[in-house]
Amino acid sequence: MVEKGRFRTLFDDADMSELADVDEAAMRHDVARANGLIDLAVGLALRFALVVQFYTWARANAQPVSDPFDWRDWLNPAPGLELAVEVWTLGRIDPMLGAFLLLAAATLCALSLGLGLFTRVTASLVALGSVWHMIALAPEAWSQTLAYAAIALALVLRGGGGASIDWILSRLTRFG
């Protein structure tokens, strides 16, 4: 304690305000740059994890694509998905329509998250879908589904990161 007081008395008469301002500005710049790189890496990693999940699920539950330029060919559900939709909805919804809508939603989520467009909205839908999956569809798979809900929550709170269309559009609107 005594030593600390002696150190302060050495520099009491010195004007350190300019030095402190320069150091503060440099420090803020370094922190902002580090946060930008962290947001970029975390946003990419989280989005990539969900894109892989949605794309592989959609392709596993769809029939093979014969014409890659026909959008309907990408959303042609496999018979197993139609049967699952019939069981999940207790026959209240047309299984073909329900399976088509599930494939369309999974494909659009993968596309949206891959581009980083409407990331927070899509991640909100993913979080809600995860909760629904944990409660209604497969309560025994709650641990894996909880991980997807956590990833979605992180994307809702932090956004898609620096490598997303959302981030680019937000920067353009600030300068415009």
Disulfide bonds with the S-S distance in Angstrom:
none
